[in-house]
Amino acid sequence: MTNDALLALRDQLRSFAAEREWERFHTPKNLAMALAGEAGEVIEHFQWLTAEESAQLPSEVQGEVALELADVLLYLVRLADVLGIDLADAAARKLAINAERYPVDRARGKAEKYTKS
C-alpha cells in the first residue's frame, strides 16, 4: 500500500465518521478496543488449525479473513488518524529499528531472537 493510498483511506474514514457524526465515539480507547476485537475475529478463523491448514484456507474462509483483515486495517488507520500519527512514517521507522535489532547475518532462519542462541 502506498502512502497515497493510506492517506486516501484515512480521508475516506474521516468522511465516513463525520457523515454519521461518529467522531465523539472514535476515542483512542474505543478505537483500540475495536481494533483488538477485530484482531480476535481474524484469530478465530485460525484457531485449532494446523500450520498447514492455516496456509491453505478454503476460498470462502479466505474471503472472510480478507474482510476481517480489512476491519483491522480500517480501525488501525482511524486510530492513527485520531492520535495524529503518520502511520506510514511510523512503520518505516519501526522497520529501520527492526533491521538494527535483527541483523540478517545473526537472525536469518531463526525464530527466536539471535541473542538467545
Sequence and secondary structure as in RCSB ss.txt:
>XXXX:A:sequence
MTNDALLALRDQLRSFAAEREWERFHTPKNLAMALAGEAGEVIEHFQWLTAEESAQLPSEVQGEVALELADVLLY
LVRLADVLGIDLADAAARKLAINAERYPVDRARGKAEKYTKS
>XXXX:A:secstr
  HHHHHHHHHHHHHHHHHTT GGG  HHHHHHHHHHHHHHHHHTTTT  HHHHHS  HHHHHHHHHHHHHHHHH
HHHHHHHHT  HHHHHHHHHHHHHHHS HHHHTT SS GGG 
